Amino acid sequence: MTDPAPADHAAERRLLGSVLLMPSLVDQWIGSLTADQFDYKLHGLLWGSISDLVIDNQPIKVDTLARRFVQNGGDLADIGGTAGLADLMSGVDSGEADYWRSRVMEMHRRRRLLSAGRTAERLAQNDSADLDASYAKVQEMLLAGLSASPEGTVDANAGVDAVIDRLRQYLDDPDKITGLEIGWPALDIELDGLQPGAVTTVYGLTGMFKSTFVMNIAHALARQGIPGLVFTTEMMAAQVFEMIIGFETGVNFRWARRAHVLGQYRKDIEDASECVRDFPLWVNDRSPLDISFIQGVVTRMKKTRHIQYVIVDLVDKVGTSRYRDSKTESQSFIMESMKSLAKAANVPVVLTSHVRKTDWQLKQQRKAYLPAEEMIGSGGKSADSDNTLGLMLVTPDENSGGWRAMDRDEIIEASRLNGELDMMVAITKNRFGDQANLPFKVSLRNGRTVYPV
């Protein structure tokens, strides 16, 4: 008779009870704890339901958890109804929460170790099993259970295969874009699309349409049916979707309302709204944002919604409980975590960032671009970004024949007279390509649509 796998269902109950008692714990745990780490299936389903509530920015309470548990396929009768859920909090000591989490994770690792041993025994007794392949399989299982496993290690053979596969695409089609194609040809070519595992940071002065720029990217990808996840720290989810509908209709709702002509676009707005309703796009407006929370949500959405890109607007508002007393260390850790997240989830991550509060335009003779060094926390952002894009509103420079940065009065006048602004998108870092200055336009009259010139 096979011995039962190591488990501690009481610890699982105490962990869930701790979360119901202190919902803020989820922000700290969602990045490292997953449903499959629970031995008791119903406990895993409860944790998954809790994670879903957090992702949807819903309160973690007995009644909301009960509803989500049923929506996820659970039967309340199996856990004693809502009274059974409430009973999870009975006897819970807030000071023991981290211990119960560690205990659950330890039991999960023990089960993985036991599984590796049983696999080794089965393969060893199978005369037809390939020994080298058997050792490799068991080794992989053991490495996966280590807290700091070298799972990212790739040998030369596998590495060359990956390169050849990539180059073969170019050989077959020199114009092939291997990443996610936004639909902005010059930028797509320079970056080779938004590459999985890469971090792109979009930065600029206040009022340079950073959020508009990245939301146009989300809209372009959503229209192609590419699933994505947006975190917004400054807008509400409804405001993001209003912006997306504006892109879809090509109507600036505020301008149309001021001119008392919004009613003329009723049918366009209704049709666009139905179209956007079907977009594979999820927006999380939880604030404040912790990096552990982002990691957990992305991990779960990658598994359940198959997201292919992540946008964080704005990374400067993301925090971490690890370095609360040091802003510099916090910013560095967050960027390192963003890079790790992009690689682990194998998705492109696009961030927006502010620049330092200086009158940079006057100091730098109103050049048409911002150096990456002007970003807040530029050291960590430059190091852990594969691409950095500086945005600047510009106007033709009569003296040089090129472009120069616009001042506030010029922006206001151009907006009023033309309803359109020139934007320079400066690629100031491109890990696998060249730097470049790419001209774009922001059409205010057409719903703040961004497009290349």
Contacts in CASP RR format, 6 or more apart in sequence:
PFRMAT RR
TARGET T0000
AUTHOR 0000-0000-0000
METHOD contacts of the structure
MODEL  1
MTDPAPADHAAERRLLGSVLLMPSLVDQWIGSLTADQFDYKLHGLLWGSI
SDLVIDNQPIKVDTLARRFVQNGGDLADIGGTAGLADLMSGVDSGEADYW
RSRVMEMHRRRRLLSAGRTAERLAQNDSADLDASYAKVQEMLLAGLSASP
EGTVDANAGVDAVIDRLRQYLDDPDKITGLEIGWPALDIELDGLQPGAVT
TVYGLTGMFKSTFVMNIAHALARQGIPGLVFTTEMMAAQVFEMIIGFETG
VNFRWARRAHVLGQYRKDIEDASECVRDFPLWVNDRSPLDISFIQGVVTR
MKKTRHIQYVIVDLVDKVGTSRYRDSKTESQSFIMESMKSLAKAANVPVV
LTSHVRKTDWQLKQQRKAYLPAEEMIGSGGKSADSDNTLGLMLVTPDENS
GGWRAMDRDEIIEASRLNGELDMMVAITKNRFGDQANLPFKVSLRNGRTV
YPV
5 39 0 8 1.000
5 110 0 8 1.000
5 111 0 8 1.000
5 114 0 8 1.000
5 115 0 8 1.000
6 107 0 8 1.000
6 110 0 8 1.000
6 111 0 8 1.000
6 114 0 8 1.000
7 39 0 8 1.000
7 40 0 8 1.000
7 107 0 8 1.000
7 111 0 8 1.000
8 39 0 8 1.000
8 103 0 8 1.000
8 104 0 8 1.000
8 107 0 8 1.000
9 39 0 8 1.000
9 40 0 8 1.000
9 43 0 8 1.000
11 100 0 8 1.000
11 103 0 8 1.000
11 104 0 8 1.000
11 107 0 8 1.000
12 38 0 8 1.000
12 39 0 8 1.000
12 40 0 8 1.000
12 43 0 8 1.000
12 44 0 8 1.000
12 100 0 8 1.000
12 104 0 8 1.000
13 43 0 8 1.000
13 88 0 8 1.000
14 92 0 8 1.000
14 96 0 8 1.000
14 100 0 8 1.000
15 97 0 8 1.000
15 100 0 8 1.000
15 101 0 8 1.000
15 103 0 8 1.000
15 104 0 8 1.000
16 43 0 8 1.000
16 46 0 8 1.000
16 47 0 8 1.000
16 50 0 8 1.000
16 88 0 8 1.000
17 88 0 8 1.000
17 89 0 8 1.000
17 92 0 8 1.000
18 25 0 8 1.000
18 92 0 8 1.000
18 94 0 8 1.000
18 96 0 8 1.000
18 97 0 8 1.000
18 100 0 8 1.000
18 101 0 8 1.000
19 25 0 8 1.000
19 26 0 8 1.000
19 29 0 8 1.000
19 50 0 8 1.000
19 60 0 8 1.000
20 60 0 8 1.000
20 61 0 8 1.000
20 62 0 8 1.000
20 65 0 8 1.000
20 85 0 8 1.000
20 86 0 8 1.000
20 88 0 8 1.000
20 89 0 8 1.000
21 89 0 8 1.000
21 92 0 8 1.000
21 94 0 8 1.000
22 94 0 8 1.000
22 97 0 8 1.000
23 59 0 8 1.000
23 60 0 8 1.000
25 97 0 8 1.000
26 50 0 8 1.000
26 51 0 8 1.000
26 54 0 8 1.000
26 60 0 8 1.000
26 293 0 8 1.000
27 54 0 8 1.000
27 290 0 8 1.000
27 292 0 8 1.000
27 293 0 8 1.000
28 290 0 8 1.000
28 292 0 8 1.000
28 321 0 8 1.000
29 101 0 8 1.000
29 292 0 8 1.000
30 51 0 8 1.000
30 54 0 8 1.000
30 292 0 8 1.000
30 293 0 8 1.000
30 295 0 8 1.000
30 296 0 8 1.000
30 297 0 8 1.000
30 300 0 8 1.000
31 292 0 8 1.000
31 293 0 8 1.000
31 295 0 8 1.000
31 296 0 8 1.000
31 299 0 8 1.000
32 105 0 8 1.000
32 292 0 8 1.000
33 47 0 8 1.000
33 101 0 8 1.000
33 104 0 8 1.000
33 105 0 8 1.000
34 47 0 8 1.000
34 299 0 8 1.000
34 300 0 8 1.000
35 44 0 8 1.000
35 45 0 8 1.000
35 47 0 8 1.000
35 48 0 8 1.000
35 51 0 8 1.000
36 44 0 8 1.000
36 108 0 8 1.000
37 44 0 8 1.000
37 104 0 8 1.000
37 105 0 8 1.000
37 108 0 8 1.000
38 44 0 8 1.000
38 47 0 8 1.000
38 104 0 8 1.000
38 108 0 8 1.000
39 107 0 8 1.000
39 108 0 8 1.000
39 111 0 8 1.000
42 74 0 8 1.000
42 78 0 8 1.000
42 79 0 8 1.000
45 69 0 8 1.000
45 72 0 8 1.000
45 73 0 8 1.000
45 74 0 8 1.000
46 65 0 8 1.000
46 69 0 8 1.000
46 79 0 8 1.000
48 72 0 8 1.000
48 300 0 8 1.000
49 65 0 8 1.000
49 68 0 8 1.000
49 69 0 8 1.000
49 71 0 8 1.000
49 72 0 8 1.000
50 60 0 8 1.000
50 65 0 8 1.000
50 68 0 8 1.000
51 296 0 8 1.000
51 297 0 8 1.000
51 300 0 8 1.000
52 68 0 8 1.000
52 72 0 8 1.000
52 300 0 8 1.000
53 59 0 8 1.000
53 60 0 8 1.000
53 64 0 8 1.000
53 65 0 8 1.000
53 68 0 8 1.000
54 60 0 8 1.000
54 286 0 8 1.000
54 293 0 8 1.000
54 297 0 8 1.000
55 282 0 8 1.000
55 284 0 8 1.000
55 297 0 8 1.000
55 300 0 8 1.000
55 301 0 8 1.000
57 237 0 8 1.000
57 284 0 8 1.000
57 285 0 8 1.000
57 286 0 8 1.000
58 64 0 8 1.000
58 68 0 8 1.000
62 82 0 8 1.000
62 85 0 8 1.000
62 86 0 8 1.000
63 82 0 8 1.000
65 85 0 8 1.000
66 76 0 8 1.000
66 81 0 8 1.000
66 82 0 8 1.000
66 85 0 8 1.000
69 76 0 8 1.000
69 79 0 8 1.000
69 85 0 8 1.000
70 76 0 8 1.000
76 82 0 8 1.000
79 85 0 8 1.000
80 87 0 8 1.000
109 145 0 8 1.000
112 141 0 8 1.000
112 144 0 8 1.000
112 145 0 8 1.000
113 142 0 8 1.000
113 145 0 8 1.000
115 141 0 8 1.000
116 138 0 8 1.000
116 141 0 8 1.000
116 142 0 8 1.000
117 138 0 8 1.000
119 137 0 8 1.000
119 138 0 8 1.000
119 141 0 8 1.000
120 134 0 8 1.000
120 138 0 8 1.000
123 129 0 8 1.000
123 134 0 8 1.000
123 137 0 8 1.000
123 138 0 8 1.000
124 134 0 8 1.000
143 149 0 8 1.000
143 150 0 8 1.000
143 151 0 8 1.000
144 151 0 8 1.000
154 162 0 8 1.000
166 178 0 8 1.000
169 176 0 8 1.000
169 178 0 8 1.000
170 176 0 8 1.000
170 178 0 8 1.000
175 189 0 8 1.000
177 188 0 8 1.000
177 189 0 8 1.000
177 192 0 8 1.000
177 193 0 8 1.000
178 192 0 8 1.000
178 193 0 8 1.000
178 195 0 8 1.000
179 192 0 8 1.000
179 193 0 8 1.000
179 194 0 8 1.000
179 195 0 8 1.000
179 196 0 8 1.000
179 348 0 8 1.000
180 193 0 8 1.000
180 194 0 8 1.000
180 221 0 8 1.000
180 226 0 8 1.000
180 308 0 8 1.000
180 309 0 8 1.000
180 348 0 8 1.000
181 188 0 8 1.000
181 193 0 8 1.000
181 224 0 8 1.000
182 188 0 8 1.000
182 193 0 8 1.000
182 194 0 8 1.000
182 217 0 8 1.000
182 220 0 8 1.000
182 221 0 8 1.000
183 220 0 8 1.000
184 220 0 8 1.000
184 440 0 8 1.000
184 451 0 8 1.000
184 452 0 8 1.000
185 452 0 8 1.000
186 436 0 8 1.000
186 438 0 8 1.000
186 452 0 8 1.000
187 193 0 8 1.000
187 425 0 8 1.000
187 427 0 8 1.000
187 438 0 8 1.000
187 452 0 8 1.000
190 427 0 8 1.000
190 430 0 8 1.000
190 433 0 8 1.000
190 434 0 8 1.000
190 436 0 8 1.000
190 438 0 8 1.000
191 200 0 8 1.000
191 387 0 8 1.000
191 427 0 8 1.000
191 430 0 8 1.000
191 433 0 8 1.000
192 432 0 8 1.000
192 433 0 8 1.000
194 200 0 8 1.000
194 217 0 8 1.000
194 309 0 8 1.000
194 348 0 8 1.000
194 350 0 8 1.000
195 348 0 8 1.000
195 386 0 8 1.000
195 432 0 8 1.000
196 308 0 8 1.000
196 342 0 8 1.000
196 346 0 8 1.000
196 347 0 8 1.000
196 348 0 8 1.000
197 342 0 8 1.000
197 343 0 8 1.000
197 345 0 8 1.000
197 346 0 8 1.000
197 347 0 8 1.000
197 348 0 8 1.000
197 349 0 8 1.000
197 386 0 8 1.000
198 342 0 8 1.000
198 348 0 8 1.000
198 349 0 8 1.000
198 386 0 8 1.000
198 387 0 8 1.000
198 431 0 8 1.000
199 335 0 8 1.000
199 338 0 8 1.000
199 339 0 8 1.000
199 342 0 8 1.000
199 348 0 8 1.000
199 349 0 8 1.000
199 350 0 8 1.000
199 351 0 8 1.000
199 384 0 8 1.000
199 385 0 8 1.000
199 386 0 8 1.000
199 387 0 8 1.000
200 348 0 8 1.000
200 349 0 8 1.000
200 350 0 8 1.000
200 351 0 8 1.000
200 385 0 8 1.000
200 386 0 8 1.000
200 387 0 8 1.000
200 388 0 8 1.000
200 389 0 8 1.000
201 315 0 8 1.000
201 350 0 8 1.000
201 351 0 8 1.000
201 352 0 8 1.000
201 353 0 8 1.000
201 375 0 8 1.000
201 381 0 8 1.000
201 385 0 8 1.000
201 387 0 8 1.000
201 388 0 8 1.000
201 389 0 8 1.000
202 210 0 8 1.000
202 213 0 8 1.000
202 214 0 8 1.000
202 350 0 8 1.000
202 351 0 8 1.000
202 352 0 8 1.000
202 353 0 8 1.000
202 388 0 8 1.000
202 389 0 8 1.000
202 390 0 8 1.000
202 391 0 8 1.000
203 210 0 8 1.000
203 352 0 8 1.000
203 353 0 8 1.000
203 354 0 8 1.000
203 355 0 8 1.000
203 370 0 8 1.000
203 372 0 8 1.000
203 374 0 8 1.000
203 375 0 8 1.000
203 381 0 8 1.000
203 388 0 8 1.000
203 389 0 8 1.000
203 390 0 8 1.000
203 391 0 8 1.000
204 210 0 8 1.000
204 353 0 8 1.000
204 354 0 8 1.000
204 355 0 8 1.000
204 370 0 8 1.000
204 374 0 8 1.000
204 390 0 8 1.000
204 391 0 8 1.000
204 392 0 8 1.000
205 355 0 8 1.000
205 360 0 8 1.000
205 361 0 8 1.000
205 370 0 8 1.000
205 392 0 8 1.000
206 354 0 8 1.000
207 393 0 8 1.000
208 391 0 8 1.000
208 392 0 8 1.000
208 393 0 8 1.000
208 423 0 8 1.000
209 391 0 8 1.000
209 393 0 8 1.000
209 421 0 8 1.000
209 423 0 8 1.000
209 442 0 8 1.000
209 448 0 8 1.000
209 450 0 8 1.000
210 313 0 8 1.000
210 314 0 8 1.000
210 352 0 8 1.000
210 353 0 8 1.000
210 391 0 8 1.000
211 232 0 8 1.000
211 234 0 8 1.000
211 235 0 8 1.000
211 243 0 8 1.000
211 313 0 8 1.000
211 314 0 8 1.000
211 352 0 8 1.000
212 243 0 8 1.000
212 442 0 8 1.000
212 448 0 8 1.000
212 450 0 8 1.000
213 352 0 8 1.000
213 391 0 8 1.000
213 423 0 8 1.000
213 425 0 8 1.000
213 450 0 8 1.000
214 311 0 8 1.000
214 313 0 8 1.000
214 350 0 8 1.000
214 352 0 8 1.000
215 230 0 8 1.000
215 240 0 8 1.000
215 243 0 8 1.000
215 244 0 8 1.000
215 247 0 8 1.000
215 311 0 8 1.000
215 313 0 8 1.000
216 247 0 8 1.000
216 449 0 8 1.000
216 450 0 8 1.000
217 311 0 8 1.000
217 350 0 8 1.000
218 228 0 8 1.000
218 230 0 8 1.000
218 244 0 8 1.000
218 281 0 8 1.000
218 311 0 8 1.000
219 244 0 8 1.000
219 247 0 8 1.000
219 248 0 8 1.000
221 228 0 8 1.000
221 308 0 8 1.000
221 309 0 8 1.000
222 228 0 8 1.000
222 244 0 8 1.000
222 276 0 8 1.000
222 279 0 8 1.000
222 280 0 8 1.000
222 281 0 8 1.000
223 279 0 8 1.000
225 279 0 8 1.000
225 280 0 8 1.000
226 280 0 8 1.000
226 308 0 8 1.000
226 309 0 8 1.000
227 280 0 8 1.000
227 281 0 8 1.000
227 282 0 8 1.000
227 305 0 8 1.000
227 306 0 8 1.000
227 307 0 8 1.000
227 308 0 8 1.000
228 280 0 8 1.000
228 281 0 8 1.000
228 282 0 8 1.000
228 301 0 8 1.000
228 305 0 8 1.000
228 307 0 8 1.000
228 308 0 8 1.000
228 309 0 8 1.000
228 310 0 8 1.000
228 311 0 8 1.000
229 281 0 8 1.000
229 282 0 8 1.000
229 283 0 8 1.000
229 284 0 8 1.000
229 297 0 8 1.000
229 298 0 8 1.000
229 301 0 8 1.000
229 305 0 8 1.000
229 307 0 8 1.000
229 309 0 8 1.000
229 310 0 8 1.000
229 311 0 8 1.000
230 240 0 8 1.000
230 281 0 8 1.000
230 282 0 8 1.000
230 283 0 8 1.000
230 284 0 8 1.000
230 310 0 8 1.000
230 311 0 8 1.000
230 312 0 8 1.000
230 313 0 8 1.000
231 283 0 8 1.000
231 284 0 8 1.000
231 285 0 8 1.000
231 286 0 8 1.000
231 289 0 8 1.000
231 294 0 8 1.000
231 297 0 8 1.000
231 310 0 8 1.000
231 311 0 8 1.000
231 312 0 8 1.000
231 313 0 8 1.000
232 240 0 8 1.000
232 283 0 8 1.000
232 284 0 8 1.000
232 285 0 8 1.000
232 313 0 8 1.000
233 285 0 8 1.000
233 287 0 8 1.000
233 288 0 8 1.000
233 289 0 8 1.000
233 312 0 8 1.000
233 313 0 8 1.000
233 314 0 8 1.000
233 317 0 8 1.000
233 318 0 8 1.000
234 313 0 8 1.000
234 314 0 8 1.000
234 317 0 8 1.000
235 243 0 8 1.000
235 285 0 8 1.000
235 313 0 8 1.000
236 285 0 8 1.000
237 283 0 8 1.000
237 284 0 8 1.000
237 285 0 8 1.000
240 283 0 8 1.000
240 285 0 8 1.000
241 276 0 8 1.000
241 283 0 8 1.000
242 253 0 8 1.000
243 448 0 8 1.000
244 276 0 8 1.000
244 279 0 8 1.000
244 281 0 8 1.000
245 269 0 8 1.000
245 272 0 8 1.000
245 273 0 8 1.000
245 276 0 8 1.000
246 252 0 8 1.000
246 253 0 8 1.000
246 272 0 8 1.000
246 447 0 8 1.000
246 448 0 8 1.000
247 447 0 8 1.000
247 448 0 8 1.000
247 449 0 8 1.000
248 272 0 8 1.000
248 275 0 8 1.000
248 276 0 8 1.000
249 265 0 8 1.000
249 268 0 8 1.000
249 269 0 8 1.000
249 272 0 8 1.000
249 447 0 8 1.000
250 446 0 8 1.000
250 447 0 8 1.000
250 449 0 8 1.000
251 265 0 8 1.000
251 268 0 8 1.000
251 269 0 8 1.000
251 446 0 8 1.000
251 447 0 8 1.000
252 444 0 8 1.000
252 445 0 8 1.000
252 446 0 8 1.000
252 447 0 8 1.000
252 448 0 8 1.000
253 262 0 8 1.000
253 447 0 8 1.000
255 444 0 8 1.000
255 445 0 8 1.000
256 262 0 8 1.000
256 263 0 8 1.000
256 264 0 8 1.000
256 265 0 8 1.000
280 305 0 8 1.000
282 301 0 8 1.000
282 305 0 8 1.000
282 307 0 8 1.000
284 297 0 8 1.000
286 293 0 8 1.000
287 317 0 8 1.000
288 317 0 8 1.000
288 319 0 8 1.000
289 312 0 8 1.000
289 317 0 8 1.000
289 318 0 8 1.000
289 319 0 8 1.000
290 318 0 8 1.000
290 319 0 8 1.000
290 320 0 8 1.000
290 321 0 8 1.000
291 318 0 8 1.000
291 319 0 8 1.000
291 320 0 8 1.000
291 333 0 8 1.000
291 334 0 8 1.000
291 337 0 8 1.000
291 338 0 8 1.000
292 320 0 8 1.000
292 321 0 8 1.000
294 312 0 8 1.000
294 318 0 8 1.000
294 341 0 8 1.000
295 337 0 8 1.000
295 341 0 8 1.000
298 307 0 8 1.000
298 310 0 8 1.000
298 341 0 8 1.000
298 345 0 8 1.000
298 347 0 8 1.000
299 344 0 8 1.000
299 345 0 8 1.000
301 307 0 8 1.000
302 345 0 8 1.000
302 347 0 8 1.000
307 347 0 8 1.000
308 347 0 8 1.000
308 348 0 8 1.000
309 347 0 8 1.000
309 348 0 8 1.000
309 349 0 8 1.000
309 350 0 8 1.000
310 341 0 8 1.000
310 342 0 8 1.000
310 345 0 8 1.000
310 347 0 8 1.000
310 348 0 8 1.000
310 349 0 8 1.000
310 350 0 8 1.000
311 349 0 8 1.000
311 350 0 8 1.000
311 351 0 8 1.000
312 318 0 8 1.000
312 338 0 8 1.000
312 349 0 8 1.000
312 350 0 8 1.000
312 351 0 8 1.000
312 352 0 8 1.000
313 351 0 8 1.000
313 352 0 8 1.000
314 351 0 8 1.000
314 352 0 8 1.000
314 353 0 8 1.000
314 354 0 8 1.000
315 334 0 8 1.000
315 335 0 8 1.000
315 338 0 8 1.000
315 351 0 8 1.000
315 352 0 8 1.000
315 353 0 8 1.000
315 381 0 8 1.000
316 353 0 8 1.000
316 354 0 8 1.000
316 376 0 8 1.000
318 334 0 8 1.000
319 330 0 8 1.000
319 334 0 8 1.000
320 330 0 8 1.000
320 333 0 8 1.000
320 334 0 8 1.000
320 337 0 8 1.000
322 330 0 8 1.000
322 333 0 8 1.000
323 329 0 8 1.000
323 330 0 8 1.000
323 333 0 8 1.000
324 330 0 8 1.000
328 377 0 8 1.000
331 376 0 8 1.000
331 377 0 8 1.000
331 380 0 8 1.000
331 381 0 8 1.000
332 379 0 8 1.000
332 380 0 8 1.000
335 380 0 8 1.000
335 381 0 8 1.000
335 383 0 8 1.000
335 384 0 8 1.000
335 385 0 8 1.000
336 380 0 8 1.000
336 384 0 8 1.000
338 349 0 8 1.000
338 351 0 8 1.000
338 384 0 8 1.000
339 349 0 8 1.000
339 384 0 8 1.000
341 349 0 8 1.000
342 348 0 8 1.000
342 349 0 8 1.000
351 381 0 8 1.000
351 385 0 8 1.000
353 375 0 8 1.000
353 376 0 8 1.000
353 381 0 8 1.000
354 375 0 8 1.000
354 376 0 8 1.000
355 370 0 8 1.000
355 374 0 8 1.000
355 375 0 8 1.000
355 376 0 8 1.000
356 374 0 8 1.000
356 375 0 8 1.000
356 376 0 8 1.000
358 374 0 8 1.000
360 370 0 8 1.000
360 374 0 8 1.000
361 367 0 8 1.000
361 405 0 8 1.000
361 407 0 8 1.000
366 404 0 8 1.000
366 405 0 8 1.000
366 407 0 8 1.000
367 404 0 8 1.000
367 405 0 8 1.000
368 392 0 8 1.000
368 394 0 8 1.000
368 397 0 8 1.000
368 402 0 8 1.000
368 403 0 8 1.000
368 404 0 8 1.000
368 405 0 8 1.000
368 424 0 8 1.000
368 426 0 8 1.000
368 437 0 8 1.000
369 390 0 8 1.000
369 392 0 8 1.000
369 424 0 8 1.000
369 426 0 8 1.000
369 428 0 8 1.000
369 437 0 8 1.000
370 390 0 8 1.000
370 391 0 8 1.000
370 392 0 8 1.000
370 426 0 8 1.000
370 428 0 8 1.000
371 428 0 8 1.000
372 378 0 8 1.000
372 381 0 8 1.000
372 382 0 8 1.000
372 388 0 8 1.000
372 390 0 8 1.000
372 428 0 8 1.000
372 429 0 8 1.000
373 379 0 8 1.000
373 382 0 8 1.000
375 381 0 8 1.000
375 382 0 8 1.000
375 388 0 8 1.000
381 388 0 8 1.000
382 388 0 8 1.000
382 429 0 8 1.000
385 429 0 8 1.000
386 429 0 8 1.000
386 430 0 8 1.000
386 431 0 8 1.000
386 432 0 8 1.000
387 427 0 8 1.000
387 429 0 8 1.000
387 430 0 8 1.000
387 431 0 8 1.000
388 427 0 8 1.000
388 428 0 8 1.000
388 429 0 8 1.000
389 425 0 8 1.000
389 426 0 8 1.000
389 427 0 8 1.000
389 428 0 8 1.000
390 425 0 8 1.000
390 426 0 8 1.000
390 427 0 8 1.000
390 428 0 8 1.000
391 423 0 8 1.000
391 424 0 8 1.000
391 425 0 8 1.000
391 426 0 8 1.000
392 405 0 8 1.000
392 423 0 8 1.000
392 424 0 8 1.000
392 426 0 8 1.000
393 405 0 8 1.000
393 406 0 8 1.000
393 411 0 8 1.000
393 421 0 8 1.000
393 422 0 8 1.000
393 423 0 8 1.000
393 424 0 8 1.000
393 442 0 8 1.000
394 403 0 8 1.000
394 404 0 8 1.000
394 405 0 8 1.000
394 406 0 8 1.000
394 422 0 8 1.000
394 423 0 8 1.000
394 424 0 8 1.000
395 403 0 8 1.000
395 404 0 8 1.000
395 406 0 8 1.000
395 410 0 8 1.000
395 414 0 8 1.000
395 422 0 8 1.000
396 402 0 8 1.000
396 403 0 8 1.000
396 404 0 8 1.000
397 403 0 8 1.000
397 404 0 8 1.000
403 422 0 8 1.000
403 424 0 8 1.000
403 439 0 8 1.000
406 414 0 8 1.000
406 421 0 8 1.000
411 421 0 8 1.000
414 420 0 8 1.000
414 421 0 8 1.000
415 421 0 8 1.000
415 444 0 8 1.000
419 443 0 8 1.000
419 444 0 8 1.000
419 445 0 8 1.000
420 441 0 8 1.000
420 442 0 8 1.000
420 443 0 8 1.000
420 444 0 8 1.000
420 445 0 8 1.000
421 441 0 8 1.000
421 442 0 8 1.000
421 444 0 8 1.000
422 439 0 8 1.000
422 440 0 8 1.000
422 441 0 8 1.000
422 453 0 8 1.000
423 439 0 8 1.000
423 440 0 8 1.000
423 441 0 8 1.000
423 442 0 8 1.000
423 450 0 8 1.000
424 437 0 8 1.000
424 438 0 8 1.000
424 439 0 8 1.000
424 440 0 8 1.000
425 437 0 8 1.000
425 438 0 8 1.000
425 439 0 8 1.000
425 440 0 8 1.000
426 435 0 8 1.000
426 436 0 8 1.000
426 437 0 8 1.000
426 438 0 8 1.000
427 434 0 8 1.000
427 435 0 8 1.000
427 436 0 8 1.000
427 437 0 8 1.000
427 438 0 8 1.000
428 435 0 8 1.000
429 435 0 8 1.000
430 436 0 8 1.000
438 452 0 8 1.000
439 452 0 8 1.000
439 453 0 8 1.000
440 450 0 8 1.000
440 451 0 8 1.000
440 452 0 8 1.000
440 453 0 8 1.000
441 450 0 8 1.000
441 451 0 8 1.000
441 452 0 8 1.000
441 453 0 8 1.000
442 448 0 8 1.000
442 449 0 8 1.000
442 450 0 8 1.000
443 449 0 8 1.000
443 450 0 8 1.000
443 451 0 8 1.000
END
